[in-house]
């Protein structure tokens, strides 16, 4: 028998390449009814080359026999031919209890293999999609023709049918692409496209516009990729997929809100490519930036410890790689201005005594000191007392008794030393000098009235240091002394003979207890 050795080698190469995909289904050597039976007698060679091919038609079923004499012997090679007049999907279904190679070949001259299959053994199907009009060949021979011995008495048979279709109504092919764009901060060529083929009729032919026939494309850069998938019925599914280039851009829509004299909240729109952000802030007119490092999920940051009444500049950029090497440009510089120096809140006064009062207030941010100014009502000259922040009260001493005072509070702001507006003018009135009935019983003044000599007699022991102040009826201090005592002393004598006749107030202070006496000098 004559065999084209080049064709045989090609077919065997393709067979073993496709062998892993062979289907194993129930075998059936029975020749179907209405089948066309091969006329060649087993062992003869009436259709053993393409010139002697037996004509079959689309839709026909053919039964044939095979034999093989093993190594060094001959084997059966059967040829068939069919003709189509329009673009057609051709499917060949082959069945035998012995393994055969079957293929579709373009013509007898070139003998290019268009499709090849192997039943390993039993039923196997292959298809050629969108086959152009023309005459084609089907070739069948034993798979293991160099080793197996199939005697004619073994009655080895096969059957195949040719199914032709050009009806698009039978198309169920559907393709779902899975797309991965090149990653931000990556090499730029790590995009991919995978095609998931749903339904349709095997075998599937995939053609990309870049020449690839793979179902999955990897290491793709940004760009457009088009594919066409054709199934066994010549049904097609086509589409173009665009992979987006990763853009490491600066966040947009910068804004400042919640601005006070010491803080502001800066916000922006997130960038999908960013892994981190670098936010920078500085006081206008300076060169050094303060940088804040923020995670990708952040879209706002509150900046504290700002100075009152100052304009600040800020900008932001995206960090698009883990090592910080891929950075966006900085955004355009934006500005905001903090509020002016704030006035202390809720000032109030508590009169402590005839000569002292406590001033209280609510602290404010951005302040280094507070200034308390006060004066007797009707005066134009202020007295000043400075208090460090965050202190919220102070005691003013050496006031005049029974006097109304005006007072205001101001803030001295950090950095600029600017003064806030003063608080509203408020007043308090010191107490008149008088005897404190609740305390008078602790120390007795005797005699009273007196021409001068008096004695302070304590119900208990006087402790450490005694302070004695004498005021006339106008509140003017006419005498002051501090006397150090030994512990256990119960009396202390003094002589006020030098005082003019009249009424006086004597304040006797010892160990935190104050006694006020109305004293009559005779």
WOMORA-V956975 format. One record per residue. N is the residue number from 0. RES is the residue in one letter. OMEGA is omega in whole degrees, -180 to 180 (NA if undefined). BURIAL is b if it has 9 or more other C-alpha atoms within 8 Angstrom, else e. D_LAST is the distance of its C-alpha to the last C-alpha in Angstrom with 1 decimal. Layout:
n | res | omega | burial | d_last
N | RES | OMEGA | BURIAL | D_LAST
N | RES | OMEGA | BURIAL | D_LAST
This chain:
n | res | omega | burial | d_last
0 | X | -179 | e | 164.3
1 | X | 178 | e | 162.6
2 | X | 174 | e | 158.8
3 | X | -173 | e | 156.5
4 | X | 178 | e | 154.8
5 | X | 178 | e | 152.1
6 | X | -178 | e | 151.2
7 | X | 179 | b | 151.5
8 | X | 179 | e | 149.0
9 | X | -178 | b | 146.6
10 | X | -179 | b | 146.8
11 | X | 177 | b | 146.3
12 | X | 179 | e | 143.3
13 | X | -179 | b | 141.7
14 | X | -177 | b | 142.6
15 | X | 174 | e | 140.8
16 | X | -178 | e | 137.8
17 | X | -172 | b | 137.6
18 | X | -178 | b | 138.7
19 | X | -178 | e | 135.1
20 | X | -176 | e | 134.6
21 | X | 179 | b | 137.8
22 | X | 176 | b | 137.6
23 | X | -178 | b | 139.2
24 | X | -179 | e | 140.4
25 | X | -179 | e | 143.2
26 | X | 178 | b | 146.6
27 | X | -180 | e | 149.4
28 | X | -178 | b | 152.9
29 | X | 178 | e | 154.5
30 | X | -177 | e | 155.8
31 | X | 175 | e | 154.3
32 | X | -180 | e | 156.7
33 | X | 178 | e | 157.6
34 | X | 173 | b | 156.9
35 | X | -175 | e | 159.0
36 | X | 178 | e | 160.8
37 | X | -178 | e | 161.4
38 | X | -179 | e | 165.2
39 | X | 178 | e | 165.3
40 | X | -180 | e | 166.9
41 | X | -180 | e | 164.9
42 | X | 178 | e | 166.0
43 | X | -173 | e | 167.4
44 | X | -179 | b | 165.7
45 | X | 177 | e | 166.3
46 | X | -175 | b | 162.7
47 | X | 173 | b | 161.5
48 | X | -172 | b | 160.4
49 | X | 178 | b | 158.7
50 | X | -178 | e | 162.0
51 | X | -175 | b | 163.2
52 | X | 179 | b | 160.0
53 | X | -178 | e | 160.4
54 | X | 173 | e | 158.9
55 | X | -178 | b | 156.3
56 | X | 176 | e | 154.1
57 | X | 180 | b | 150.5
58 | X | -178 | e | 150.1
59 | X | 174 | b | 153.0
60 | X | -174 | b | 153.0
61 | X | 174 | b | 155.3
62 | X | 180 | b | 156.5
63 | X | 179 | b | 158.0
64 | X | 180 | b | 159.0
65 | X | 171 | b | 158.1
66 | X | 178 | b | 159.7
67 | X | -179 | b | 158.9
68 | X | 177 | b | 161.1
69 | X | -175 | b | 158.3
70 | X | 179 | e | 158.1
71 | X | -179 | e | 161.0
72 | X | 179 | e | 162.3
73 | X | 176 | e | 161.8
74 | X | -175 | b | 159.5
75 | X | 173 | b | 159.3
76 | X | -176 | b | 157.6
77 | X | -179 | b | 157.7
78 | X | 177 | b | 157.0
79 | X | 179 | b | 156.2
80 | X | 176 | b | 155.5
81 | X | -176 | b | 153.7
82 | X | 174 | b | 153.0
83 | X | -174 | b | 150.1
84 | X | 177 | e | 150.2
85 | X | 178 | e | 146.5
86 | X | -170 | b | 143.2
87 | X | 170 | b | 143.0
88 | X | -176 | b | 141.0
89 | X | 177 | b | 143.5
90 | X | 178 | b | 142.7
91 | X | 176 | b | 145.1
92 | X | -173 | b | 144.9
93 | X | -178 | b | 146.9
94 | X | 175 | b | 147.7
95 | X | 177 | b | 149.8
96 | X | 176 | b | 149.8
97 | X | -177 | b | 150.4
98 | X | 178 | b | 148.2
99 | X | 169 | b | 149.3
100 | X | 177 | b | 148.1
101 | X | -172 | b | 148.3
102 | X | 171 | b | 147.2
103 | X | -176 | b | 147.5
104 | X | -171 | b | 149.1
105 | X | -180 | b | 149.2
106 | X | -174 | b | 152.9
107 | X | -177 | b | 155.9
108 | X | -177 | e | 155.7
109 | X | -179 | e | 152.1
110 | X | 174 | b | 151.4
111 | X | -178 | e | 147.6
112 | X | 179 | b | 145.9
113 | X | 179 | b | 143.6
114 | X | -179 | b | 142.5
115 | X | 178 | b | 143.4
116 | X | 177 | b | 142.9
117 | X | 170 | b | 143.8
118 | X | -164 | b | 144.3
119 | X | -21 | b | 143.4
120 | X | 178 | b | 145.2
121 | X | -167 | b | 145.2
122 | X | 174 | b | 143.6
123 | X | -179 | b | 142.0
124 | X | 168 | b | 141.1
125 | X | -176 | b | 140.4
126 | X | 171 | b | 140.1
127 | X | -175 | b | 140.6
128 | X | 175 | b | 138.4
129 | X | -180 | b | 139.4
130 | X | -177 | b | 142.9
131 | X | 178 | b | 144.7
132 | X | 179 | b | 148.1
133 | X | 179 | e | 150.9
134 | X | -175 | b | 153.0
135 | X | -177 | b | 151.4
136 | X | 171 | b | 152.6
137 | X | -178 | b | 151.7
138 | X | -179 | b | 152.6
139 | X | 172 | b | 152.7
140 | X | -179 | b | 153.5
141 | X | -179 | b | 152.7
142 | X | -177 | b | 149.5
143 | X | -175 | e | 150.8
144 | X | -179 | b | 154.2
145 | X | -176 | b | 154.5
146 | X | -175 | e | 153.9
147 | X | 174 | b | 154.7
148 | X | 177 | b | 158.2
149 | X | 179 | b | 158.7
150 | X | 179 | b | 162.3
151 | X | 180 | b | 163.8
152 | X | 178 | e | 164.5
153 | X | 179 | e | 160.7
154 | X | 176 | e | 160.6
155 | X | -178 | b | 157.3
156 | X | 177 | b | 156.3
157 | X | 176 | b | 153.4
158 | X | 175 | b | 152.4
159 | X | 173 | b | 150.2
160 | X | -178 | b | 149.4
161 | X | -179 | b | 148.3
162 | X | -180 | b | 145.6
163 | X | -179 | b | 145.1
164 | X | 171 | e | 142.3
165 | X | -178 | b | 141.1
166 | X | -179 | e | 139.2
167 | X | 179 | e | 135.6
168 | X | 179 | e | 134.9
169 | X | -174 | e | 135.1
170 | X | 175 | b | 132.2
171 | X | -175 | e | 129.2
172 | X | 176 | b | 127.9
173 | X | -178 | b | 124.1
174 | X | 177 | b | 122.1
175 | X | 179 | e | 118.4
176 | X | 171 | e | 116.9
177 | X | -169 | e | 113.9
178 | X | 173 | b | 112.1
179 | X | 180 | e | 109.6
180 | X | 172 | b | 108.3
181 | X | -174 | b | 107.8
182 | X | 177 | b | 104.4
183 | X | 178 | b | 101.4
184 | X | 180 | b | 101.0
185 | X | -178 | b | 104.4
186 | X | 180 | e | 107.6
187 | X | -179 | b | 108.5
188 | X | -179 | b | 111.9
189 | X | 173 | b | 110.8
190 | X | 179 | b | 111.4
191 | X | 173 | b | 114.0
192 | X | 176 | b | 116.0
193 | X | -180 | b | 117.8
194 | X | 175 | b | 120.2
195 | X | -176 | e | 120.4
196 | X | -178 | b | 123.8
197 | X | 180 | e | 123.9
198 | X | -176 | e | 127.2
199 | X | -176 | b | 130.1
200 | X | 176 | b | 133.4
201 | X | -3 | e | 133.8
202 | X | -176 | b | 134.6
203 | X | 177 | b | 131.8
204 | X | -178 | b | 132.0
205 | X | 179 | b | 128.8
206 | X | 176 | b | 128.8
207 | X | -180 | b | 125.8
208 | X | 175 | e | 125.9
209 | X | 177 | e | 125.1
210 | X | -179 | e | 128.3
211 | X | 174 | e | 126.9
212 | X | -178 | e | 128.5
213 | X | 177 | e | 125.8
214 | X | -179 | e | 123.9
215 | X | 176 | e | 120.6
216 | X | -180 | b | 119.5
217 | X | 177 | e | 116.9
218 | X | -178 | e | 115.3
219 | X | 172 | b | 115.0
220 | X | 177 | b | 113.0
221 | X | -179 | b | 111.6
222 | X | -179 | e | 114.4
223 | X | -178 | e | 116.7
224 | X | -177 | b | 119.3
225 | X | -180 | b | 122.1
226 | X | 170 | b | 124.3
227 | X | 176 | b | 127.3
228 | X | 179 | b | 128.2
229 | X | -180 | b | 131.7
230 | X | -175 | b | 132.9
231 | X | 177 | b | 136.3
232 | X | -179 | b | 137.0
233 | X | 174 | b | 136.2
234 | X | -177 | b | 132.9
235 | X | 173 | b | 130.3
236 | X | -175 | b | 126.5
237 | X | 176 | e | 124.9
238 | X | 175 | e | 121.5
239 | X | -177 | e | 119.4
240 | X | 179 | e | 116.1
241 | X | 174 | e | 113.6
242 | X | -177 | b | 111.3
243 | X | 176 | e | 108.1
244 | X | 177 | b | 106.9
245 | X | -178 | b | 103.5
246 | X | 176 | e | 101.0
247 | X | -176 | b | 97.9
248 | X | 179 | b | 95.8
249 | X | 176 | b | 92.1
250 | X | -177 | b | 90.1
251 | X | 173 | e | 89.8
252 | X | 176 | e | 87.3
253 | X | 178 | b | 84.2
254 | X | 177 | e | 80.9
255 | X | -179 | b | 77.2
256 | X | 179 | e | 75.0
257 | X | -175 | e | 71.5
258 | X | 172 | b | 70.0
259 | X | 179 | e | 66.3
260 | X | -177 | b | 64.2
261 | X | -178 | b | 65.2
262 | X | 177 | b | 68.4
263 | X | 177 | b | 71.8
264 | X | -180 | b | 74.8
265 | X | -177 | b | 78.1
266 | X | -177 | b | 81.3
267 | X | 176 | b | 85.1
268 | X | -176 | b | 88.4
269 | X | 175 | b | 90.1
270 | X | -176 | b | 93.3
271 | X | -176 | e | 96.0
272 | X | -172 | b | 97.2
273 | X | 171 | b | 93.8
274 | X | 177 | b | 93.0
275 | X | 174 | b | 89.5
276 | X | 172 | b | 87.4
277 | X | 180 | b | 85.5
278 | X | -179 | b | 82.5
279 | X | -178 | b | 80.9
280 | X | 174 | b | 77.6
281 | X | 175 | b | 75.9
282 | X | -178 | b | 73.3
283 | X | -178 | e | 75.1
284 | X | 176 | e | 75.5
285 | X | -177 | e | 75.8
286 | X | -175 | e | 79.1
287 | X | 177 | e | 78.4
288 | X | 166 | e | 79.1
289 | X | -174 | e | 77.5
290 | X | 176 | e | 80.3
291 | X | 180 | e | 80.1
292 | X | -173 | e | 83.2
293 | X | 177 | b | 83.9
294 | X | -173 | e | 86.6
295 | X | -177 | b | 89.3
296 | X | -177 | e | 87.8
297 | X | 174 | e | 84.6
298 | X | 178 | e | 84.3
299 | X | 176 | e | 80.5
300 | X | 176 | e | 77.8
301 | X | 180 | e | 74.0
302 | X | -177 | b | 72.6
303 | X | 175 | e | 69.0
304 | X | 175 | e | 66.4
305 | X | 179 | b | 67.3
306 | X | -177 | b | 65.1
307 | X | 173 | b | 63.7
308 | X | 180 | b | 65.3
309 | X | 175 | b | 68.4
310 | X | -179 | b | 72.1
311 | X | 175 | b | 74.2
312 | X | 177 | b | 78.0
313 | X | 179 | b | 80.0
314 | X | -176 | b | 83.6
315 | X | 175 | b | 85.7
316 | X | 178 | b | 89.1
317 | X | 171 | b | 91.3
318 | X | -170 | b | 92.5
319 | X | 176 | b | 96.0
320 | X | -177 | b | 97.1
321 | X | -179 | e | 95.8
322 | X | 177 | e | 95.9
323 | X | -178 | e | 94.0
324 | X | 180 | e | 97.0
325 | X | -175 | b | 97.7
326 | X | 172 | b | 94.9
327 | X | 168 | b | 94.6
328 | X | 173 | e | 93.4
329 | X | 173 | b | 89.7
330 | X | 174 | b | 88.9
331 | X | -179 | e | 87.7
332 | X | 175 | e | 84.1
333 | X | -179 | b | 81.7
334 | X | 169 | e | 78.0
335 | X | -178 | e | 74.8
336 | X | 179 | b | 71.3
337 | X | 179 | b | 68.1
338 | X | 179 | b | 65.2
339 | X | -179 | e | 62.3
340 | X | -174 | b | 59.0
341 | X | 177 | b | 57.4
342 | X | 175 | b | 53.9
343 | X | -175 | b | 51.8
344 | X | 171 | b | 51.9
345 | X | 178 | e | 49.5
346 | X | 177 | b | 46.1
347 | X | -178 | e | 43.1
348 | X | 174 | b | 39.3
349 | X | 180 | e | 37.1
350 | X | -178 | b | 33.3
351 | X | -178 | b | 32.0
352 | X | 178 | e | 28.3
353 | X | -176 | b | 25.9
354 | X | -179 | b | 27.3
355 | X | 178 | b | 30.9
356 | X | 178 | b | 34.1
357 | X | 178 | b | 37.6
358 | X | 179 | b | 40.6
359 | X | 177 | b | 44.0
360 | X | 175 | b | 47.5
361 | X | -178 | b | 51.2
362 | X | 177 | b | 53.1
363 | X | -179 | b | 56.3
364 | X | 174 | e | 59.4
365 | X | -174 | b | 60.2
366 | X | 175 | b | 56.6
367 | X | 180 | b | 55.3
368 | X | 171 | b | 51.6
369 | X | 179 | b | 49.2
370 | X | 175 | b | 46.8
371 | X | 176 | b | 43.5
372 | X | -175 | b | 42.0
373 | X | 180 | b | 38.7
374 | X | 174 | b | 36.4
375 | X | -178 | b | 33.6
376 | X | -177 | e | 35.3
377 | X | 178 | e | 36.2
378 | X | 178 | e | 36.4
379 | X | -177 | e | 39.9
380 | X | 180 | e | 39.4
381 | X | 166 | e | 40.2
382 | X | -172 | e | 38.7
383 | X | 170 | e | 41.5
384 | X | -180 | e | 41.8
385 | X | -179 | e | 45.3
386 | X | -180 | b | 46.4
387 | X | 171 | e | 49.8
388 | X | 14 | b | 52.4
389 | X | 178 | e | 52.7
390 | X | -174 | e | 49.0
391 | X | 176 | b | 47.9
392 | X | 175 | e | 44.1
393 | X | 178 | b | 41.2
394 | X | 177 | e | 37.4
395 | X | -179 | b | 35.4
396 | X | 176 | e | 32.1
397 | X | 175 | e | 29.3
398 | X | 177 | b | 29.2
399 | X | -179 | b | 26.4
400 | X | 175 | b | 24.6
401 | X | -177 | b | 25.7
402 | X | 176 | b | 28.5
403 | X | -179 | b | 32.2
404 | X | 170 | b | 34.6
405 | X | 178 | b | 38.4
406 | X | 175 | b | 40.7
407 | X | 176 | b | 44.4
408 | X | 176 | b | 46.7
409 | X | 175 | b | 49.8
410 | X | 171 | b | 52.6
411 | X | -169 | b | 54.0
412 | X | 180 | b | 57.6
413 | X | 174 | b | 59.6
414 | X | -175 | e | 62.1
415 | X | -174 | e | 61.5
416 | X | 178 | e | 57.7
417 | X | 178 | e | 57.8
418 | X | 174 | b | 54.8
419 | X | 170 | b | 55.1
420 | X | 180 | b | 53.9
421 | X | 174 | b | 50.2
422 | X | 178 | b | 49.3
423 | X | -180 | e | 48.1
424 | X | 179 | e | 44.7
425 | X | -176 | e | 42.2
426 | X | 167 | b | 38.4
427 | X | -179 | b | 35.5
428 | X | 179 | b | 31.8
429 | X | -179 | b | 29.2
430 | X | 171 | b | 26.6
431 | X | 175 | e | 23.1
432 | X | -176 | b | 20.3
433 | X | 177 | e | 19.5
434 | X | 176 | b | 19.3
435 | X | -173 | b | 22.8
436 | X | -177 | e | 23.4
437 | X | -176 | e | 26.5
438 | X | -175 | b | 25.0
439 | X | -177 | b | 21.6
440 | X | -176 | e | 23.6
441 | X | 178 | b | 24.9
442 | X | -178 | b | 21.6
443 | X | 176 | b | 18.7
444 | X | -175 | b | 15.1
445 | X | -11 | e | 13.6
446 | X | -179 | e | 11.2
447 | X | 11 | b | 9.3
448 | X | -179 | e | 6.5
449 | X | 176 | b | 5.7
450 | X | 179 | e | 4.8
451 | X | -177 | b | 7.7
452 | X | 176 | b | 10.8
453 | X | 177 | b | 12.1
454 | X | 173 | b | 15.7
455 | X | -177 | b | 18.0
456 | X | -179 | b | 20.6
457 | X | 175 | b | 23.9
458 | X | 175 | b | 26.4
459 | X | -180 | e | 29.0
460 | X | 172 | b | 29.5
461 | X | -172 | b | 27.7
462 | X | 170 | b | 30.5
463 | X | -170 | b | 31.2
464 | X | 178 | b | 28.6
465 | X | 175 | b | 25.1
466 | X | -179 | b | 23.6
467 | X | 177 | b | 19.9
468 | X | 180 | b | 18.9
469 | X | -178 | b | 15.6
470 | X | 173 | b | 16.0
471 | X | -174 | b | 14.2
472 | X | 177 | e | 15.2
473 | X | 179 | e | 18.4
474 | X | 180 | b | 19.5
475 | X | 179 | e | 19.3
476 | X | -178 | b | 19.0
477 | X | 178 | e | 16.5
478 | X | 178 | e | 17.2
479 | X | 175 | b | 20.3
480 | X | 174 | e | 21.9
481 | X | -175 | e | 24.7
482 | X | 177 | e | 25.1
483 | X | -175 | e | 28.4
484 | X | 169 | b | 28.5
485 | X | 178 | e | 31.4
486 | X | 179 | e | 32.7
487 | X | 179 | e | 31.7
488 | X | -178 | b | 28.1
489 | X | -180 | b | 25.9
490 | X | -180 | b | 22.4
491 | X | -177 | e | 20.5
492 | X | 178 | e | 17.4
493 | X | -178 | e | 15.3
494 | X | -180 | e | 12.6
495 | X | -179 | b | 10.3
496 | X | -176 | e | 9.0
497 | X | -179 | e | 11.0
498 | X | 175 | e | 9.3
499 | X | 178 | e | 8.2
500 | X | 179 | e | 5.2
501 | X | -179 | e | 6.9
502 | X | -179 | b | 9.0
503 | X | 171 | b | 11.1
504 | X | 177 | b | 14.3
505 | X | 176 | b | 15.2
506 | X | -178 | b | 19.0
507 | X | -176 | b | 20.4
508 | X | 178 | b | 24.2
509 | X | 176 | b | 26.7
510 | X | 177 | b | 30.4
511 | X | 179 | e | 30.5
512 | X | -178 | e | 27.8
513 | X | 176 | b | 24.8
514 | X | 178 | b | 21.6
515 | X | -176 | b | 19.0
516 | X | 167 | b | 15.5
517 | X | -175 | b | 13.0
518 | X | 179 | b | 9.7
519 | X | 177 | b | 6.3
520 | X | -179 | b | 3.8
521 | X | NA | e | 0.0
